[in-house]
Amino acid sequence: MQGKHWDAVVIGTGFGGSMTAYKLVNAGLSVLMLERGDWVVRDESSWDSRAILIDQKYKSATPYETNQWIGKKLVYPNDVVGGSSVFYGAASLRLRVEDFDAGLKFGADIPHALQGTTWPICYDDLATYYDEAEKLLDVHGVAGVDPNEPPRATGYASEPPAFSRPARLIAQAGETLGLHPFPIPLAINFGDSSDRTTCIQCMTCDLFPCKIAAKNDLAVTVLPSCESRGATIKTNTVATSLAINKGKVTGVHCLDTQTYEQFLVECDLCVVSCGAIASPALLLASGLGESGLNGKHIGRHLMRHCSGIAIGLFPATTNPEQVFHKQVAFTDFYLGHPDGLDPPGPWGMIQGLQVPPPEYMTGAAPFPVGQLGAATCKFHIYLLCIAEDLPNPNNRVTLSNSKTDQYGQPIKQVTHKYDQRDLAARRGLYRQATRVLKAAGAKMRVRKPINTFSHAQGTCRFGNDPNLAVLDQNCQFFGVPNLYVVDASFMPTSAGVNPSLTIAANALRVGEHLVENWEALQRGIGS
């Protein structure tokens, strides 16, 4: 592996890296994928809440610091082949046409935070790649029922199963309020794939790896296809910095996390897809923060959605069958309240959420909240409120000048504070979610903010102007012809849905661009 010159080195095996690699390797290019984690072991521990959620079996050895209202703390994401797709809840929604144009969403009252913030592409530029991503991820959904659904060339190949009891209860309550509930499009094999295990609709999907590989995460869908076509996935490998010579990436400096051996892999093309916190950190560690007009934007404009959970406490057991119930969604308030209630402009979406295991509640929440939640969880229904948050240059990722991780790399420091409009949008969704819960029969409603960076976006945003963006419209780093960033970092605005499908679609678009322009790219590298 060392000493070989690769056509492309892809750093990260999440949605961006996997989909780009898929395009490159199918075009016959030699592709090396670097992953700091390892393959998930799909054994009994996969569905063990203590092993996964409390002991954090796949916890990264590389933490980052964040300054939140709950105090400064270290955060450890999971590091595995397939990235966050292994642990996510499989929700796979497209951005809407309006998400690509602030004027369409806000009208004449565009917030100051969005002045100069533009998508250099439109929905039509991604539409066919959304189709392809849904097929690769085997997304199950129903077309035409989402009231804000963007145009589609075709419907979904397969439909999800019927609503479970709690999802049906919420859907019926929403309908009584004049809302339009619909099934969440989910990347889960509910029985249409003949070569993979069918989902048994258990309670361990969100936050867990799937023991039977029925969740269509990248480690069981796209990455095996990449390997079969010749891609090499090197696990337990940290990319410490990019080797840059005369304005071009010549290779990637790496460290083996098991032997601590340091080595260099050489390449013609470097694709960075470490996530919206780790990718800007790698670029900064490589000295690109001092480069050109765009360097000053690396790590800035961090968004993560202003999300929270509306919890309903019901008088009777809500899910006696103990089955999967993250199924129902509402986008009636995606573009704001239809009656023009504050705040103006888009709010986001409401969707069902799995009720977490009681032992997780006990460990994750302070006394006595966790204990009360665990004791009453069989009477709960959760609704997730995903509010769009605005980009802010002061929300950013930087590197510590004094602290390092166990591999000697600078600790990433994350600074983030919500705008008042972000909080107002979440409050609007909270109000509507609690109305639905009340209509469904909940005797008590509780609101709980989500304080994670699972939907981190925007730290290397793309655009047409290097004065305002880090990447061009094809996600090439301005000024470095063979460096591309394809994870959620590229997004200039956060929209109001899980970003995973958009990351995947954009990476397919970028991968196809690279293949079509490969000869020109090589000439540029050699010039």
C-alpha positions as CSV (number, residue, x, y, z in Angstrom):
1,M,0.0,0.0,0.0
2,Q,2.8,2.3,0.9
3,G,4.9,3.1,-2.2
4,K,2.0,2.7,-4.5
5,H,0.7,5.7,-6.3
6,W,-3.0,5.9,-6.3
7,D,-5.3,7.7,-8.7
8,A,-7.4,8.8,-5.8
9,V,-7.2,8.7,-2.0
10,V,-10.6,9.2,-0.3
11,I,-10.4,10.1,3.4
12,G,-13.5,8.9,5.2
13,T,-16.1,6.2,4.4
14,G,-19.3,8.1,5.2
15,F,-21.9,9.2,2.7
16,G,-19.6,11.6,0.9
17,G,-16.6,9.5,0.6
18,S,-18.4,6.2,-0.2
19,M,-20.5,7.7,-3.0
20,T,-17.5,9.5,-4.6
21,A,-15.4,6.4,-4.4
22,Y,-18.3,4.4,-6.0
23,K,-18.2,6.6,-9.0
24,L,-14.4,6.7,-9.3
25,V,-13.8,2.9,-8.9
26,N,-16.6,2.1,-11.3
27,A,-14.7,4.2,-13.9
28,G,-11.6,2.0,-13.4
29,L,-9.6,4.4,-11.2
30,S,-7.4,3.0,-8.4
31,V,-8.9,4.1,-5.2
32,L,-7.7,4.0,-1.6
33,M,-10.1,4.8,1.1
34,L,-8.8,5.8,4.6
35,E,-10.9,5.1,7.7
36,R,-9.8,5.9,11.3
37,G,-12.3,3.3,12.6
38,D,-12.8,-0.4,11.8
39,W,-15.6,-2.6,10.5
40,V,-18.5,-3.0,13.0
41,V,-18.7,-6.4,14.5
42,R,-22.3,-7.5,14.0
43,D,-22.8,-9.7,17.0
44,E,-25.0,-9.6,20.1
45,S,-23.3,-6.3,21.3
46,S,-24.9,-4.5,18.3
47,W,-28.2,-4.4,20.0
48,D,-26.9,-4.1,23.6
49,S,-27.7,-0.6,24.8
50,R,-25.1,-0.7,27.5
51,A,-22.3,-1.7,25.0
52,I,-23.3,0.8,22.4
53,L,-24.8,3.7,24.2
54,I,-23.2,3.7,27.6
55,D,-19.9,2.0,27.3
56,Q,-19.6,3.4,23.7
57,K,-18.0,0.4,22.1
58,Y,-17.0,2.3,18.9
59,K,-16.1,5.6,20.6
60,S,-13.4,7.6,18.8
61,A,-10.1,8.0,20.5
62,T,-10.0,11.5,19.1
63,P,-12.3,13.9,21.0
64,Y,-13.3,17.4,20.3
65,E,-14.1,20.2,22.7
66,T,-17.3,22.3,22.5
67,N,-18.5,25.4,24.3
68,Q,-22.2,24.7,25.0
69,W,-24.5,26.2,27.7
70,I,-24.1,22.9,29.6
71,G,-20.4,23.7,30.0
72,K,-17.3,22.9,28.1
73,K,-16.8,19.2,27.5
74,L,-15.1,16.6,25.3
75,V,-17.3,14.8,22.8
76,Y,-16.4,11.4,21.3
77,P,-18.1,10.4,18.0
78,N,-18.2,6.8,16.8
79,D,-15.5,5.8,14.4
80,V,-16.4,2.9,12.1
81,V,-16.4,1.9,8.4
82,G,-19.5,3.5,6.9
83,G,-19.3,6.5,9.3
84,S,-22.5,7.8,10.8
85,S,-24.7,5.8,8.4
86,V,-24.1,2.8,10.7
87,F,-25.7,4.5,13.7
88,Y,-28.3,6.8,12.0
89,G,-32.0,6.2,11.9
90,A,-32.0,5.8,8.1
91,A,-34.3,8.9,7.4
92,S,-33.6,9.8,3.8
93,L,-35.3,13.0,2.6
94,R,-34.5,15.3,-0.2
95,L,-34.0,19.0,0.1
96,R,-36.8,21.1,-1.4
97,V,-36.6,23.4,-4.4
98,E,-36.8,26.4,-2.1
99,D,-33.8,25.2,0.0
100,F,-31.4,26.2,-2.8
101,D,-32.6,29.8,-3.0
102,A,-33.0,32.0,0.1
103,G,-35.2,34.4,-1.9
104,L,-37.8,31.6,-2.4
105,K,-37.8,30.8,1.3
106,F,-37.7,34.2,2.9
107,G,-39.0,36.5,0.2
108,A,-37.8,40.0,0.6
109,D,-37.0,39.5,4.3
110,I,-33.8,37.5,3.8
111,P,-32.0,37.4,7.2
112,H,-28.6,39.2,7.4
113,A,-26.9,35.9,8.0
114,L,-27.9,34.7,4.5
115,Q,-26.7,37.8,2.7
116,G,-24.1,36.6,0.1
117,T,-24.9,33.0,1.0
118,T,-25.9,31.1,-2.1
119,W,-26.1,27.6,-3.5
120,P,-24.2,27.6,-6.8
121,I,-26.4,24.7,-8.0
122,C,-30.2,24.2,-7.9
123,Y,-32.5,21.3,-7.2
124,D,-32.5,20.2,-10.8
125,D,-28.8,19.7,-10.7
126,L,-29.2,17.1,-7.9
127,A,-32.5,15.5,-8.9
128,T,-31.0,12.6,-10.9
129,Y,-28.4,12.0,-8.2
130,Y,-31.1,11.8,-5.6
131,D,-32.7,9.1,-7.7
132,E,-29.4,7.2,-7.8
133,A,-28.7,7.6,-4.1
134,E,-32.2,6.3,-3.2
135,K,-31.6,3.3,-5.4
136,L,-28.1,2.6,-4.0
137,L,-29.4,2.9,-0.4
138,D,-32.6,1.0,-1.2
139,V,-34.8,3.8,0.3
140,H,-38.4,2.8,1.0
141,G,-41.0,5.6,0.7
142,V,-44.3,6.7,-0.8
143,A,-44.2,9.4,-3.4
144,G,-46.8,12.2,-3.6
145,V,-47.8,12.3,0.1
146,D,-45.2,14.7,1.5
147,P,-47.0,18.1,1.1
148,N,-43.6,19.8,0.3
149,E,-42.1,17.0,-1.7
150,P,-39.8,18.3,-4.5
151,P,-40.3,17.0,-8.1
152,R,-39.4,13.4,-8.8
153,A,-38.9,11.6,-12.1
154,T,-40.2,8.3,-10.6
155,G,-41.6,7.0,-7.3
156,Y,-39.8,4.9,-4.8
157,A,-38.9,1.4,-5.7
158,S,-40.5,0.0,-2.5
159,E,-42.8,1.1,0.2
160,P,-42.2,1.0,3.9
161,P,-44.4,-1.2,6.1
162,A,-47.7,0.0,7.6
163,F,-47.6,2.4,10.6
164,S,-47.1,0.8,14.0
165,R,-49.5,1.6,16.8
166,P,-47.7,4.7,18.1
167,A,-47.1,6.0,14.5
168,R,-50.7,5.4,13.6
169,L,-51.8,7.3,16.7
170,I,-49.7,10.3,15.8
171,A,-50.8,10.3,12.2
172,Q,-54.4,10.2,13.1
173,A,-54.0,13.0,15.6
174,G,-52.2,15.1,12.9
175,E,-55.0,14.5,10.5
176,T,-57.6,15.8,13.0
177,L,-55.6,19.0,13.2
178,G,-55.6,19.4,9.4
179,L,-52.0,18.3,8.9
180,H,-50.6,15.9,6.3
181,P,-48.7,13.0,7.9
182,F,-46.7,10.7,5.6
183,P,-44.3,7.8,6.0
184,I,-40.6,8.8,6.5
185,P,-38.5,7.6,3.5
186,L,-36.2,5.0,5.2
187,A,-33.0,3.3,4.0
188,I,-34.0,0.0,5.5
189,N,-34.5,-3.4,3.8
190,F,-38.1,-4.1,4.7
191,G,-38.2,-7.2,2.5
192,D,-37.6,-6.4,-1.1
193,S,-33.9,-7.3,-1.3
194,S,-33.4,-11.0,-2.0
195,D,-29.7,-11.1,-1.1
196,R,-29.9,-9.4,2.4
197,T,-31.7,-10.0,5.6
198,T,-35.1,-8.4,6.0
199,C,-35.7,-5.9,8.8
200,I,-37.5,-7.4,11.8
201,Q,-38.7,-4.0,12.9
202,C,-37.0,-4.1,16.3
203,M,-36.4,-1.2,18.7
204,T,-32.7,-0.9,18.1
205,C,-32.3,1.1,14.9
206,D,-31.5,4.8,15.8
207,L,-28.1,5.0,17.6
208,F,-27.3,1.3,17.0
209,P,-25.5,-0.7,14.3
210,C,-27.9,-3.3,12.8
211,K,-26.9,-6.8,14.0
212,I,-28.5,-8.4,11.0
213,A,-27.4,-5.8,8.4
214,A,-31.0,-4.9,7.5
215,K,-30.4,-1.2,7.8
216,N,-28.9,-0.1,4.5
217,D,-25.9,1.6,5.9
218,L,-22.9,2.1,3.6
219,A,-20.9,-0.7,5.2
220,V,-23.5,-3.2,3.8
221,T,-24.5,-1.4,0.5
222,V,-22.1,0.8,-1.3
223,L,-18.7,-0.1,0.3
224,P,-18.9,-3.8,-0.5
225,S,-19.6,-2.8,-4.1
226,C,-16.6,-0.5,-4.1
227,E,-14.4,-3.3,-2.8
228,S,-15.7,-5.7,-5.4
229,R,-14.7,-3.2,-8.1
230,G,-11.1,-2.9,-6.7
231,A,-11.2,-0.1,-4.1
232,T,-9.0,-0.7,-1.1
233,I,-10.3,0.3,2.4
234,K,-7.5,0.8,4.9
235,T,-9.0,0.9,8.4
236,N,-7.5,2.1,11.7
237,T,-5.8,4.9,9.8
238,V,-5.7,8.6,10.8
239,A,-5.0,11.1,8.1
240,T,-2.9,13.6,9.9
241,S,-2.3,16.2,7.1
242,L,-2.2,16.6,3.4
243,A,1.1,16.7,1.6
244,I,1.0,19.8,-0.6
245,N,3.6,20.9,-3.1
246,K,3.4,23.8,-5.5
247,G,-0.3,24.3,-4.8
248,K,-1.3,20.6,-5.4
249,V,-1.9,17.7,-3.1
250,T,0.7,15.0,-3.7
251,G,-0.3,12.7,-0.9
252,V,-1.7,12.1,2.5
253,H,0.3,11.8,5.7
254,C,-1.1,9.0,7.8
255,L,-0.8,7.2,11.1
256,D,-1.7,3.6,11.9
257,T,-3.7,3.7,15.1
258,Q,-2.6,0.2,16.1
259,T,1.1,0.4,15.5
260,Y,1.5,4.2,15.5
261,E,3.5,3.9,12.3
262,Q,3.6,7.1,10.3
263,F,3.5,6.8,6.5
264,L,2.6,8.7,3.3
265,V,0.3,7.6,0.5
266,E,0.7,9.3,-2.8
267,C,-2.1,10.2,-5.1
268,D,-3.3,12.3,-8.1
269,L,-6.6,13.2,-6.5
270,C,-7.5,13.7,-2.8
271,V,-11.1,13.6,-1.7
272,V,-11.7,14.7,1.9
273,S,-14.9,13.4,3.6
274,C,-14.2,13.2,7.3
275,G,-17.3,15.1,8.4
276,A,-18.1,18.7,8.9
277,I,-16.0,19.0,12.1
278,A,-13.0,16.7,11.1
279,S,-12.7,17.9,7.5
280,P,-12.0,21.5,8.2
281,A,-9.6,20.4,11.0
282,L,-7.6,18.4,8.5
283,L,-7.5,21.3,6.1
284,L,-6.3,23.6,8.9
285,A,-3.7,21.1,10.1
286,S,-2.4,21.0,6.5
287,G,-1.8,24.8,6.5
288,L,-4.7,25.7,4.1
289,G,-6.2,28.2,6.5
290,E,-3.5,30.6,5.3
291,S,-4.1,29.9,1.6
292,G,-5.7,32.3,-0.8
293,L,-8.9,34.2,-0.3
294,N,-10.9,31.1,0.8
295,G,-8.6,29.9,3.6
296,K,-10.2,32.3,6.1
297,H,-13.5,30.6,5.7
298,I,-12.3,27.1,6.6
299,G,-14.2,25.9,9.7
300,R,-16.6,28.8,9.8
301,H,-20.4,28.9,9.3
302,L,-21.0,25.7,11.2
303,M,-24.6,24.7,11.4
304,R,-26.1,21.6,13.1
305,H,-29.9,22.1,13.0
306,C,-31.7,23.6,16.0
307,S,-33.4,20.3,17.0
308,G,-35.3,19.2,20.0
309,I,-37.7,16.5,21.1
310,A,-41.4,16.9,22.2
311,I,-42.2,14.1,24.6
312,G,-45.7,13.0,25.2
313,L,-46.6,11.0,28.4
314,F,-49.7,8.9,27.8
315,P,-52.1,7.2,30.2
316,A,-51.6,3.7,28.6
317,T,-48.7,1.8,27.1
318,T,-48.0,3.3,23.7
319,N,-46.1,0.5,22.1
320,P,-47.1,-2.8,23.7
321,E,-45.8,-4.8,20.7
322,Q,-42.3,-3.2,21.2
323,V,-41.8,-2.6,17.4
324,F,-40.0,-0.1,15.3
325,H,-42.0,3.2,15.2
326,K,-39.9,5.9,13.7
327,Q,-42.3,6.1,10.8
328,V,-44.4,9.3,10.5
329,A,-43.4,12.8,9.5
330,F,-44.9,16.2,9.0
331,T,-43.6,19.0,6.7
332,D,-46.6,21.3,6.9
333,F,-44.4,23.9,8.6
334,Y,-41.3,23.3,6.5
335,L,-41.6,26.7,4.9
336,G,-43.1,28.4,7.9
337,H,-46.6,28.6,9.4
338,P,-49.2,28.7,6.7
339,D,-51.0,31.5,8.6
340,G,-47.8,33.6,8.7
341,L,-47.2,33.2,12.5
342,D,-43.7,34.1,13.7
343,P,-41.0,33.5,13.0
344,P,-41.3,34.4,9.3
345,G,-39.5,32.1,6.8
346,P,-38.8,28.3,7.0
347,W,-39.1,26.3,10.2
348,G,-38.3,22.7,9.4
349,M,-40.0,19.3,9.9
350,I,-41.5,17.1,12.6
351,Q,-41.0,13.4,12.6
352,G,-41.4,10.4,14.8
353,L,-38.4,9.1,16.8
354,Q,-37.6,5.9,18.6
355,V,-38.1,6.0,22.3
356,P,-34.6,5.2,23.7
357,P,-33.9,2.3,26.1
358,P,-34.5,3.1,29.8
359,E,-30.9,2.4,30.8
360,Y,-29.8,5.1,28.3
361,M,-32.2,7.6,29.8
362,T,-30.8,6.9,33.3
363,G,-27.3,7.4,32.1
364,A,-27.8,10.4,29.8
365,A,-30.0,12.7,31.9
366,P,-29.3,14.2,35.3
367,F,-31.0,12.8,38.4
368,P,-34.0,12.6,38.8
369,V,-35.0,13.3,35.2
370,G,-33.3,10.2,33.8
371,Q,-34.8,8.0,36.5
372,L,-38.3,9.4,35.9
373,G,-37.9,9.0,32.2
374,A,-36.7,5.4,32.5
375,A,-39.6,4.5,34.9
376,T,-42.3,5.9,32.5
377,C,-40.7,5.3,29.1
378,K,-43.3,2.7,28.1
379,F,-45.9,5.5,28.2
380,H,-43.8,7.8,26.0
381,I,-44.1,8.9,22.3
382,Y,-41.3,11.1,20.9
383,L,-41.5,13.7,18.1
384,L,-38.3,15.1,16.8
385,C,-38.4,18.8,15.7
386,I,-35.7,19.6,13.2
387,A,-35.4,23.4,12.8
388,E,-33.3,25.0,10.1
389,D,-30.5,27.1,11.6
390,L,-28.7,30.0,10.0
391,P,-25.0,30.1,9.1
392,N,-22.8,32.3,11.3
393,P,-19.1,32.8,10.7
394,N,-18.5,32.9,14.5
395,N,-19.8,29.3,14.8
396,R,-16.7,27.5,13.8
397,V,-14.1,24.7,14.1
398,T,-10.5,25.6,15.1
399,L,-7.5,23.6,16.4
400,S,-6.2,23.8,19.9
401,N,-2.7,25.4,20.3
402,S,-1.9,23.4,23.4
403,K,-4.0,20.2,23.6
404,T,-3.5,17.0,21.5
405,D,-5.1,13.6,21.3
406,Q,-3.4,10.3,21.9
407,Y,-2.0,10.4,18.4
408,G,-0.4,13.7,18.9
409,Q,-2.9,15.6,16.8
410,P,-4.3,19.0,17.9
411,I,-7.7,18.7,19.6
412,K,-10.6,20.2,17.5
413,Q,-12.4,23.0,19.3
414,V,-16.0,23.7,18.3
415,T,-17.6,27.1,19.1
416,H,-21.4,27.3,18.5
417,K,-24.3,29.5,19.6
418,Y,-27.8,29.5,18.1
419,D,-29.3,32.7,16.6
420,Q,-32.5,33.9,18.1
421,R,-34.3,33.1,14.8
422,D,-33.0,29.5,15.1
423,L,-34.5,29.2,18.6
424,A,-37.8,30.8,17.4
425,A,-38.1,28.3,14.6
426,R,-37.6,25.4,17.0
427,R,-40.2,26.9,19.4
428,G,-42.7,27.1,16.5
429,L,-42.1,23.4,15.8
430,Y,-42.3,22.5,19.5
431,R,-45.8,24.2,19.7
432,Q,-47.1,22.2,16.7
433,A,-45.6,18.9,17.9
434,T,-47.1,19.3,21.3
435,R,-50.5,20.1,19.7
436,V,-50.2,16.7,17.9
437,L,-49.3,14.9,21.1
438,K,-52.2,16.5,23.0
439,A,-54.6,15.5,20.2
440,A,-53.2,12.0,20.4
441,G,-54.1,11.8,24.1
442,A,-50.9,12.7,25.8
443,K,-51.6,14.0,29.3
444,M,-48.2,15.7,29.8
445,R,-45.9,17.2,27.2
446,V,-42.2,17.9,27.8
447,R,-39.6,19.7,25.6
448,K,-36.0,18.5,25.4
449,P,-33.4,20.3,23.3
450,I,-30.9,18.2,21.4
451,N,-27.3,19.2,22.1
452,T,-25.3,17.1,19.6
453,F,-23.5,17.8,16.3
454,S,-24.9,14.7,14.5
455,H,-26.1,17.0,11.7
456,A,-23.0,19.3,11.5
457,Q,-22.8,21.1,8.2
458,G,-21.3,24.1,6.4
459,T,-17.7,24.4,7.5
460,C,-16.2,24.3,4.0
461,R,-19.2,25.7,2.1
462,F,-19.2,25.9,-1.7
463,G,-20.0,28.8,-3.9
464,N,-18.9,30.8,-6.9
465,D,-16.8,33.4,-5.1
466,P,-13.6,32.5,-3.2
467,N,-14.1,35.6,-1.2
468,L,-17.1,34.0,0.3
469,A,-16.7,30.2,0.0
470,V,-14.1,27.5,0.5
471,L,-15.1,25.3,-2.5
472,D,-16.3,25.9,-6.0
473,Q,-19.6,24.6,-7.4
474,N,-18.0,21.1,-8.0
475,C,-16.6,21.0,-4.4
476,Q,-13.0,21.6,-5.6
477,F,-11.0,23.6,-3.0
478,F,-10.4,27.0,-4.6
479,G,-6.7,27.2,-5.6
480,V,-5.9,23.5,-5.2
481,P,-7.0,21.7,-8.4
482,N,-6.9,18.1,-7.1
483,L,-8.5,18.6,-3.7
484,Y,-12.2,18.1,-3.2
485,V,-14.4,18.1,-0.1
486,V,-17.6,16.1,-0.3
487,D,-19.2,15.6,3.1
488,A,-21.8,17.9,4.8
489,S,-19.1,20.7,5.0
490,F,-20.1,21.8,1.5
491,M,-23.6,22.9,2.4
492,P,-24.0,26.7,2.6
493,T,-27.4,26.4,4.4
494,S,-28.7,23.7,6.6
495,A,-32.3,23.3,5.2
496,G,-34.6,21.3,7.6
497,V,-34.1,17.6,6.9
498,N,-31.5,15.1,7.7
499,P,-28.6,16.0,5.4
500,S,-27.5,12.4,4.6
501,L,-29.3,11.9,1.3
502,T,-28.2,15.3,0.0
503,I,-24.5,14.5,1.0
504,A,-24.9,11.2,-0.9
505,A,-26.5,12.8,-4.0
506,N,-23.9,15.6,-4.2
507,A,-21.0,13.2,-3.8
508,L,-22.4,11.2,-6.7
509,R,-22.6,14.4,-8.7
510,V,-19.0,15.3,-7.8
511,G,-17.8,11.8,-8.5
512,E,-19.3,11.9,-12.0
513,H,-17.8,15.3,-12.6
514,L,-14.3,13.9,-11.6
515,V,-14.7,10.9,-13.9
516,E,-15.8,13.0,-16.9
517,N,-13.0,15.5,-16.4
518,W,-10.3,13.0,-15.3
519,E,-7.9,13.7,-18.2
520,A,-8.2,17.5,-17.7
521,L,-7.6,17.1,-14.0
522,Q,-4.4,15.1,-14.6
523,R,-3.2,17.7,-17.1
524,G,-3.8,20.4,-14.5
525,I,-1.9,18.4,-11.9
526,G,1.0,17.9,-14.2
527,S,1.1,21.5,-15.4
